[in-house]
Amino acid sequence: MGKIRRKFDIQFKNEVVQAIQSGTFTLNQVCQEHQLSRATVERWLEKATQGTLTARPSLREKALEKEVDKLKAKVGDLVMQIDLLKKFHQELAAKRSVDSSVITLRNLAQFQRDAKP
Protein backbone atom coordinates (compact mmCIF):
# COMPACT_ATOMS: atom_id res chain seq x y z
CA MET A 1 0.00 0.00 0.00
CA GLY A 2 1.39 3.39 -0.97
CA LYS A 3 2.13 6.32 1.20
CA ILE A 4 -0.68 8.84 1.65
CA ARG A 5 0.39 12.23 0.33
CA ARG A 6 -0.97 15.27 2.06
CA LYS A 7 -1.59 18.41 0.09
CA PHE A 8 -1.29 21.84 1.60
CA ASP A 9 -2.79 25.01 0.23
CA ILE A 10 -0.63 28.02 -0.50
CA GLN A 11 -1.99 29.99 2.45
CA PHE A 12 -0.82 27.32 4.93
CA LYS A 13 2.62 27.17 3.31
CA ASN A 14 2.97 30.94 3.52
CA GLU A 15 1.94 30.94 7.20
CA VAL A 16 4.55 28.29 8.01
CA VAL A 17 7.26 30.17 6.12
CA GLN A 18 6.36 33.47 7.79
CA ALA A 19 6.39 31.88 11.24
CA ILE A 20 9.91 30.58 10.66
CA GLN A 21 11.23 33.73 8.98
CA SER A 22 9.84 36.01 11.68
CA GLY A 23 11.51 33.90 14.36
CA THR A 24 8.26 33.07 16.13
CA PHE A 25 8.94 29.35 15.72
CA THR A 26 11.98 27.34 14.79
CA LEU A 27 12.06 24.91 11.92
CA ASN A 28 11.95 21.96 14.29
CA GLN A 29 9.00 23.37 16.24
CA VAL A 30 6.93 23.89 13.10
CA CYS A 31 7.77 20.40 11.82
CA GLN A 32 6.72 18.79 15.12
CA GLU A 33 3.57 20.86 15.56
CA HIS A 34 2.22 20.18 12.05
CA GLN A 35 3.83 16.75 11.57
CA LEU A 36 5.79 17.90 8.54
CA SER A 37 9.09 16.61 7.27
CA ARG A 38 12.05 18.92 7.58
CA ALA A 39 12.84 18.56 3.86
CA THR A 40 9.33 19.70 2.91
CA VAL A 41 9.49 22.82 5.04
CA GLU A 42 13.02 23.59 3.82
CA ARG A 43 11.76 23.32 0.23
CA TRP A 44 8.94 25.76 1.05
CA LEU A 45 11.45 28.17 2.59
CA GLU A 46 13.70 27.95 -0.46
CA LYS A 47 10.83 28.56 -2.86
CA ALA A 48 9.59 31.46 -0.75
CA THR A 49 12.99 33.18 -0.87
CA GLN A 50 13.11 32.63 -4.65
CA GLY A 51 9.55 33.91 -5.02
CA THR A 52 8.31 30.71 -6.64
CA LEU A 53 6.05 29.49 -3.84
CA THR A 54 2.75 29.60 -5.72
CA ALA A 55 -0.36 27.48 -5.92
CA ARG A 56 -0.59 24.89 -8.69
CA PRO A 57 -3.86 24.53 -10.53
CA SER A 58 -5.80 21.43 -9.55
CA LEU A 59 -6.73 18.71 -12.03
CA ARG A 60 -10.27 20.02 -12.08
CA GLU A 61 -9.07 23.53 -12.91
CA LYS A 62 -6.90 22.17 -15.73
CA ALA A 63 -9.83 20.18 -17.13
CA LEU A 64 -12.09 23.24 -16.95
CA GLU A 65 -9.48 25.36 -18.73
CA LYS A 66 -9.30 22.79 -21.54
CA GLU A 67 -13.08 22.78 -21.81
CA VAL A 68 -13.18 26.60 -21.90
CA ASP A 69 -10.59 26.65 -24.69
CA LYS A 70 -12.59 24.08 -26.67
CA LEU A 71 -15.81 26.06 -26.20
CA LYS A 72 -14.12 29.32 -27.24
CA ALA A 73 -12.96 27.66 -30.45
CA LYS A 74 -16.49 26.39 -31.09
CA VAL A 75 -17.97 29.85 -30.49
CA GLY A 76 -15.44 31.31 -32.94
CA ASP A 77 -16.48 28.78 -35.60
CA LEU A 78 -20.16 29.52 -35.03
CA VAL A 79 -19.60 33.28 -35.24
CA MET A 80 -17.83 32.81 -38.58
CA GLN A 81 -20.71 30.66 -39.87
CA ILE A 82 -23.29 33.22 -38.76
CA ASP A 83 -21.38 36.04 -40.48
CA LEU A 84 -21.16 33.99 -43.67
CA LEU A 85 -24.88 33.21 -43.59
CA LYS A 86 -25.73 36.89 -43.01
CA LYS A 87 -23.66 37.90 -46.04
CA PHE A 88 -25.27 35.19 -48.14
CA HIS A 89 -28.72 36.30 -47.03
CA GLN A 90 -27.96 39.95 -47.89
CA GLU A 91 -26.64 39.03 -51.35
CA LEU A 92 -29.62 36.79 -52.00
CA ALA A 93 -32.05 39.54 -50.96
CA ALA A 94 -30.27 42.06 -53.18
CA LYS A 95 -30.36 39.67 -56.14
CA ARG A 96 -34.06 38.98 -55.67
CA SER A 97 -34.93 42.67 -55.60
CA VAL A 98 -32.98 43.38 -58.80
CA ASP A 99 -33.53 40.31 -60.97
CA SER A 100 -37.04 39.27 -60.12
CA SER A 101 -40.32 40.98 -60.46
CA VAL A 102 -43.71 39.83 -59.33
CA ILE A 103 -46.46 39.94 -61.89
CA THR A 104 -49.87 40.71 -60.49
CA LEU A 105 -53.13 41.79 -62.09
CA ARG A 106 -52.26 45.41 -61.35
CA ASN A 107 -48.97 45.40 -63.25
CA LEU A 108 -49.80 42.75 -65.90
CA ALA A 109 -50.46 45.35 -68.54
CA GLN A 110 -47.05 46.91 -68.02
CA PHE A 111 -45.28 43.60 -68.69
CA GLN A 112 -47.47 42.79 -71.69
CA ARG A 113 -46.68 46.21 -73.19
CA ASP A 114 -42.93 45.66 -72.76
CA ALA A 115 -43.11 42.21 -74.35
CA LYS A 116 -44.78 43.34 -77.63
CA PRO A 117 -42.48 44.15 -80.57
Secondary structure, DSSP 8 states (H G I E B T S, - for coil): ---------HHHHHHHHHHHHHTSS-HHHHHHHHT--HHHHHHHHHHHHHT-------HHHHHHHHHHHHHHHHHHHHHHHHHHHHHHHHHHHHHHHHH-----TTTHHHHHHHH--
